[in-house]
Amino acid sequence: MTGPRVVIIGAGVVGAALADELSGRGWTEITVVEQGELPRPGGSTSHAPGLVFQTNSSKTMAQLAKYTVEKLVSLDLDGEPCFLQVGGLEVATTPERLAELHRRAGWATAWGIDATVISPAECTALWPMLDESLVLGGLHLPTDGLAKAVRAVEAQLRRARSRGVKVLDQHEVLDVLRTDDGRKVTGVRTDQGDIEADLVVCCAGFWGPKVAAMVGMTLPLTPLGHQLAWTEPVPSLAGSTVEATRPILRHQDGDLYYRENFEGVGIGYYGHRPMPVAQDEILSVGEAEDMPSVLEFTPDDFAPAWSESQRLLPDLTNTSVGEAINGIFSFTTDDFPLLGPSTEVEGFWVAEAVWVTHSAGVGAAMAEWLVEGHCSTFDLHECDVNRFEKHQLTPDYVLARDCQNFVEVYDIKHPLQPMEDPRPLRTTPFYHRQQELGGMFLEASGWERPQWYRSNAPLVAKYPTRTPDAWASRYWSPIVAAEAQHTREQVSMFDMTALKRLEVTGRGATAFLQTMFTGNVDKSIGSVTYGLLLDADGGIRSDVTIARLGRDRYQVGANGALDEAWFSRHLPDDGLTQVRDITPGTCCIGLWGPRARDVLAGLTRDDISNAGLKYFRAKDIQIGYIPVTAMRLSYVGELGWELYTTSDQGQKLWDTIWAAGQEHGLIAAGRGAFNSLRLEKGYRSFGTDMTFEHDPWEAGVDFAVRLQKESFLGREAVVARQESVSRRLTCLLVDVDETASTYDQPLGKEPVYRDGACVGYVTSAAYGYTVDAPIAYAWLPASLSVPGQRVEIGYFDRRLSATVAAEPLFDPEMKRLRG
């Protein structure tokens, strides 16, 4: 097997890893082109300090780092190691950071990485230079260490060459060649001639946006300068002939990291002002005095770092800063890499914004994706380059977010913490009314979305509730509890506009959706079907609702931009089907609760009785002066409808329902209540509870797979997985100390233990105000998913007892929804 002709642009840590992984899978018609001169061609790899910390809140990023460590440990170059596994140590100098280290230890444990929070004395035993009086504790990972990036590149390229891969340095890519219609790549043009290719993979690092622009693709990536300094010899390291023996060190309270370097110390600093570099400001390989990725050092920016470093490591007062640079590397708008294919130009792929930490893992993931057509080893939904909304690709947004992410790189971030700027970007037609009601807004895909409303504060006296711990009570109010319970008892309206809506139309629409969807959409007009989008391996790409609103017109309730890209990627070439994002031009109110029909009945002449509009049916109705598409759905487990209209009439719809609903006790309720209600009902959230790595049988959504259908994408694979379920998404009820003034509330990603061993992790969690207990959904071994089993959840430095519960917790007979 030689595979297709592949050109990899860039021979840094990612390009080299990809060439090695692809050739290891049998593809050998590969050419790696690099504009610089190997082994140090001048990109970020050439100056990277090589620190590899595996801990990450993202399971995927942690696994990519873990793979990188395991691979580099196994590599050497002429007998010299490609990884120095000296371990990693993060120290806390504040109580808040110490608590964060316990949380980070939980992530590492959940993702299968050995991690321990240790005492100040144990920290100084590992790093004797530390001033122990400043240290409150540390997080130690024995498998972290130093990647010798340049050495690793050469080792992987040698192995790839031995399999037939061509490596051409000093070849600058001038253009990506395409067919006459521009829809498919045919090769690349370099300053030394053209190279034919069926696939072109851009691994060009901070030059990535320039290369992607050659095919009209926008990458939300900003090159930023980052300070890295090397000290002169330090007295306590004098005479050292070994590069590093102590763990790599992070002092995140000071935006600093450290590594030994024989007799000196390397110091990296994130606390300085952002230093973005425009693409046209990056020097070429020939123009750069040293290399394009190295900018002139700015001592004034480094002064606070040097002062703080001398405070934490007093021995540094006996030395000085020697060689120092402002090195360029890549940031993105959400801190994740940019991986995957262009939806516009067939055969053009990117693997960008990848740090050394994740490089070999990304190479493996991309190789699997390219060769197999999907990646089953890693869940890449957070990294897919097609995940962005249009506003997230505008130059000003990209620059603002990338710079802010640089500033916040070592910040302690709450799971609900929204971006603060630029806002507001996207507002629904109800925004001004929500402001009048005292909406406390968080942000979702740029949308301003209320978490609760201050106008509902009087309800707190009627619905008293417990208070969660200090961490969980951020972005929380007792009003959330009141809104949730009021919805169960009376009626509430929820702004559902932020959820992605796609319109699929055309003579081929029905046939297309039938091939993409696990459910049957070829039903009567007005039918609504819940189902899944699967990949070829049977993994869940998304869960969606599809409403048939006309013979050749469907509305898809999707999860985000990835769903639109997935549909677009699979559209037939016959032009009989069109997919369009209608979210910006439409809006949606969820009207839910036992009295929802009372509110709506007085506003329409249409029959909205149980017989007139059954559960999971849709029809066009009139609400006052407003044409509305009403869908009998509820994500909170109550009677009601999703009510859609065009954005221009959205405020009028809100006002009409609001006025009519007052006599029935109508309130506006926010996302906090919504999340609590949906967990009580056991409804899954794609991207949180289930992702690409899970199948329907494991996730508990197998009811949405209609095996009676002869064919749909992933059918054969998902059938094969039916008999091999080893894990399940499981509902847990967390014990509460009735005598305590507060309760501990997991928020997600915490490890789950049984008999002292980590057996899984939490996905979603919230207090269930109807069932009066904290709820957590978690991935557990199938043997532990039986109701009544007892487990523990790791929450910071403590363990919370929990019991596996039968689901759904609320209204298992579906009487409320179908009433």
MARSEVO-675165 format. One record per residue (C-alpha): x negated, y, z; residue in one letter. Coordinates in steps of 0.1 Angstrom, whole numbers, plus 5000, padded with zeros to 4 digits. Example, Ala and Ser with C-alpha at 12.3 -4.5 7.8 and 13.67 -1.06 7.14 Angstrom:
2
487749555078A/486349895071S/
//
This chain:
819
500050005000M/498550334989T/501550554994G/502450874976P/499851144968R/499451364999V/497651685003V/497051795039I/496152165042I/493852215071G/491151995087A/491652105123G/492851885151V/496251835135V/495151785099G/492451535110A/494851345133A/497451325105L/494951195079A/493750935104D/497350825114E/498650815078L/495750625065S/496050385094G/499550315082R/498350225047G/498650555029W/495350625012T/496150864983E/495351155007I/493351465002T/492551695031V/491652045019V/489952295043E/488952655034Q/486052655059G/482952445063E/483152145084L/482652055112P/483552405124R/485652555097P/486752865117G/490252795129G/491452765165S/490052415168T/486552555163S/486652755195H/489252575216A/488052515252P/489752175251G/491652165284L/494451905282V/497151925309F/499851675302Q/502551805326T/505451965308N/509152015314S/509751865280S/509551495279K/508551505242T/505651745248M/504451545278A/504551225257Q/502651395228L/499951505252A/499851155268K/499350995234Y/496651255226T/494751165258V/495050795252E/493850825216K/490951065223L/489750845252V/489350565228S/487350765203L/483650845201D/481351005176L/477950845173D/478250725209G/479451065223E/482951065238P/485751275223C/487451315257F/486051375292L/488651235315Q/487751445346V/491351495357G/493451805361G/494052025392L/496652305395E/496352505427V/499052705445A/498253025463T/501853115471T/504752915486P/506752965454E/503952805433R/503552515457L/507252445453A/506752465416E/503952215418L/506251965434H/508752025406R/505951975380R/504951655398A/508451535394G/508351595356W/505051415352A/506451115372T/509651115352A/507651095320W/505350815332G/502251025340I/500450975373D/500651295394A/500251375431T/500651695451V/497551715474I/496451915504S/494152225504P/491352005518A/491751755490E/491752035465C/488352165477T/487051815478A/487651805441L/486552165435W/484152265462P/483852625448M/487452695458L/488152925488D/490252675508E/491852955528S/493653075497L/494952735486V/498252595499L/498052275479G/497452135444G/498851905417L/496351645407H/496551435375L/493651195372P/494251135335T/493951495323D/490651625310G/488651795283L/489151725246A/485951765226K/488051905197A/485351935170V/483951595178R/487451445177A/488151605143V/484951455128E/485651105144A/489151095129Q/488051225095L/485250965093R/487750695100R/490150835074A/487350865048R/486450495054S/490050415043R/489750615011G/490950965022V/489251255004K/488151545026V/487251865007L/485952155028D/485352505013Q/488452474992H/490852764998E/494552694989V/495852974967L/499252844960D/501552544964V/502652424930L/506252334923R/508552204895T/509952464871D/513152494892D/511052544924G/512752264942R/509952014945K/506152024952V/503751894926T/500451984942G/498252274954V/496052524936R/492752584952T/489852824943D/488152514929Q/490952374909G/494452204912D/495251894931I/498351694923E/500551584951A/503951434959D/503851564994L/502051875008V/501751905046V/500752235060C/498452195090C/496852535085A/497152665121G/497553035124F/497353055086W/500552845085G/502953135078P/500853245049K/500852895033V/504552835041A/505453175024A/504053024992M/507252814990V/509553085004G/509552935039M/509453145071T/507553015101L/508353185135P/504653185145L/502453465157T/498653445160P/497653595193L/494253675208G/493453495241H/490453565263Q/487853305269L/484653375288A/481653155298W/479753255329T/475953255333E/474652975355P/476452945389V/474152865419P/476252565430S/476052415396L/472352485391A/470452195374G/473652015362S/472851815331T/476451685327V/478951895309E/481851845334A/482551625364T/485151825382R/488851835371P/489952105348I/491552375370L/494552605367R/495252905389H/498652985374Q/499453255400D/496553445385G/497253345348D/493853175348L/492252835340Y/488752705345Y/486452425333R/482852335341E/480252385314N/477052235326F/475652505349E/478452755342G/482152785342V/484552865314G/487353095322I/490553135302G/492953425309Y/496653485300Y/497153795322G/496054055296H/498354245272R/499554045242P/497154085213M/499153985181P/497253965149V/499054015116A/498453765088Q/496854025066D/494454125094E/492953775097I/489553775081L/488753515055S/486053255062V/483553445041G/484353785057E/484253685094A/480953745111E/481353435133D/484653265123M/488153405116P/489553275148S/487153475170V/487853845177L/485654085196E/485954055233F/487654335252T/485954355287P/488554595302D/491354345296D/489254075314F/488354285345A/491354165366P/490553805356A/486953835367W/487953995400S/490553735408E/488253455397S/485553575422Q/488253585449R/489353225443L/485853095435L/483553305456P/480453145441D/481153335409L/480053655427T/476553535423N/476653525385T/478053725356S/480053685324V/477953575295G/479353485261E/483053575257A/485653605229I/489253685222N/490153375204G/493153345181I/495753075186F/499453025178S/502653105197F/506253045187T/509553195198T/510452895220D/507052755229D/507552435208F/505552335177P/506952365142L/507252015126L/509151875097G/510251925061P/511452225043S/515152195034T/514652405003E/511552254987V/511351874986E/507951734996G/506752035016F/506251965053W/504652155082V/502852065114A/502152405129E/501752585163A/500152265178V/497552305205W/494752055211V/496751915240T/499351765217H/497351725185S/496851355182A/500451295193G/501751525166V/499551345140G/501151015150A/504651155151A/504351315117M/502751005101A/505650795114E/508151045101W/506551065067L/506050695062V/509250555078E/511550855070G/512250905107H/510350915139C/511450665166S/508350695189T/508951055198F/512151255201D/511351565179L/514651755181H/512952035201E/510152055176C/512052035143D/511152345122V/514752375110N/516052435145R/516252815143F/519153055137E/518553315110K/518053595135H/515253395151Q/513253415119L/513253795115T/509753945118P/510654175147D/512253895167Y/509453655161V/506853915172L/508754015203A/509553665215R/506053525207D/504453805227C/506753765256Q/506053395256N/502353475259F/503153695289V/505253425306E/503053125297V/502353045334Y/505453185349D/507852985371I/510852955349K/514352855361H/516252615338P/519052875333L/516753175330Q/517753355298P/515453565276M/515553925288E/514654095255D/515654145228P/519254155240R/522054175232P/521654025197L/524853835191R/528153925207T/531553775202T/534653975195P/535553935232F/532354085245Y/533754425255H/536654255273R/534254035291Q/532254325302Q/535354485316E/535954175336L/532454185350G/531053895330G/527553785342M/525953695309F/523353445301L/522153375265E/522653085241A/521153095206S/521153475208G/524853485219W/525853665251E/527753415270R/529453475304P/528353235332Q/531153375355W/533253685359Y/533153915389R/536853995384S/537553645398N/535853725431A/539253735450P/539653365441L/536753265463V/538853305494A/541353055480K/538652815468Y/535852815494P/532852605485T/529452495497R/526352695488T/523552525469P/519852555479D/517852865470A/516552735437W/519852595425A/521752915436S/519853125411R/522253215383Y/525053085404W/527953235423S/530753095444P/532953245417I/531852945395V/533552705420A/536752925420A/536952935382E/536552555379A/539252475405Q/541552735391H/541252575357T/542252245371R/545252395389E/546452665365Q/544952785332V/541752955320S/540353095288M/536853015277F/534753185250D/533652895228M/532353115199T/528653025205A/529252665193L/528152615157K/530852575131R/530152435097L/532552425067E/532152135043V/534152175011T/534352044976G/535551744957R/532751534971G/533251645008A/535151345020T/532851095004A/529751285017F/531051305053L/532050935053Q/528450845045T/527051075072M/529451025101F/530150725123T/533950795124G/536550795096N/537351135082V/539451015053D/542651065073K/545651295070S/545251665069I/545251795105G/543351495118S/540351565142V/537751295147T/534851285172Y/531851095161G/528051085156L/525451165131L/522850885131L/519350855117D/518150555097A/516850395129D/520350425146G/519250705169G/521650985176I/521051295155R/524051485169S/527651435181D/530251645162V/533951685158T/535351695122I/538751845115A/540251785081R/541952125073L/542652055037G/542251795010R/538751905003D/537952125033R/536552015067Y/535452215098Q/532652055117V/532052145153G/528252105154A/525452155180N/523152385161G/521052475131A/519652125130L/523051985120D/523352225091E/519752135080A/520651755084W/523651795061F/521752005036S/518851755035R/521251475025H/523551665001L/523951484968P/522551654937D/525951644919D/527051984933G/530451844944L/529851924981T/529052254998Q/528052315034V/528452665049R/527852805084D/531052995093I/530053065129T/529253435125P/532553515108G/534853325132T/535453295169C/537053055193C/538953065226I/539352745247G/542752775264L/542752495290W/544652395321G/547952245333P/549752575324R/548152625290A/551252525271R/553252775291D/550953045280V/550952945243L/554552865239A/555553225244G/553253345217L/554053135187T/557053005168R/555152695159D/555852365176D/553052315201I/554852045221S/553151715227N/554951575197A/554451885176G/550651895180L/549251575194K/545951525211Y/543051535185F/545151705159R/544852045143A/547152285125K/547452645114D/549752845137I/550553205143Q/549853365176I/551553695175G/550153875145Y/547153645142I/546653345120P/544953075141V/543652725136T/544652535167A/542852215176M/544251995204R/540851935220L/539351995254S/535851965266Y/536852025303V/539351735305G/542551945306E/545552015285L/544852285259G/543552395226W/540552535208E/541952845190L/540052965160Y/540453285140T/538253525121T/535953765140S/537854075129D/540953955147Q/539153805177G/539754085201Q/543354105192K/543653725199L/542053775233W/544254065242D/547453875231T/546653565251I/545453765281W/548653975283A/550953675279A/548953465304G/549053695334Q/552453565346E/551053215344H/547953285364G/545553305334L/541953395341I/538753415320A/536253145331A/532553115324G/529952855314R/529252755350G/532752625355A/532752475321F/529652265328N/531052145361S/534352045345L/532751855316R/530451655339L/533451555360E/534951425328K/531751245317G/531351445284Y/527851425270R/525851715258S/523551655228F/520051775234G/520351725271T/522151395279D/521351225246M/518851295219T/517251135188F/515650865210E/518950725222H/521550515205D/525350515210P/525450195231W/522950335256E/524550675257A/528050555263G/529450695231V/529850365212D/533550425210F/532750685184A/531050425161V/533650275137R/532049955125L/535049885103Q/533550135079K/531449955053E/528750215051S/527350525069F/523750645075L/522250425103G/524950165103R/522649865099E/520149985125A/522850075150V/524449735147V/521149565153A/520549775185R/523949675200Q/522549365217E/519349515231S/520549775255V/517949805283S/518950155296R/522050355301R/523150705307L/524550675342T/526750885364C/525450955400L/527051115430L/524551275452V/524951255490D/525651575509V/524751645545D/528151765558E/526451935588T/524052145567A/524852505556S/523552435521T/523152135498Y/520452025474D/521552045438Q/519451885410P/519552075378L/517951825354G/514651645345K/514151525381E/512751165385P/515050895398V/513650625422Y/514650285433R/512550115460D/509950375457G/509350335420A/510350585394C/513050415372V/514550715352G/515251085351Y/518151325354V/519551485323T/522551715334S/523651805369A/526152035386A/528452035415Y/531851875408G/534252105425Y/537251875419T/535451565432V/533651775459D/530151635453A/527051705433P/527051515400I/523951405381A/523751205349Y/520551005345A/518850755323W/518450435343L/517650075335P/520849895325A/520649675356S/520949975378L/523850135360S/526349935379V/528650135402P/527650115438G/523950085432Q/521850325454R/518950535441V/517050845451E/516451165431I/513151345435G/513851705442Y/510851925448F/509151765479D/512151555490R/514351265480R/518051285476L/520150975481S/522750905453A/525150635443T/525950515408V/529650595401A/532150465376A/533050725350E/534750945342P/535051075377L/538151275368F/541451165351D/540150825338P/543550745324E/543451065302M/546951185315K/545951545318R/544551565282L/547451385266R/550351555285G/
//
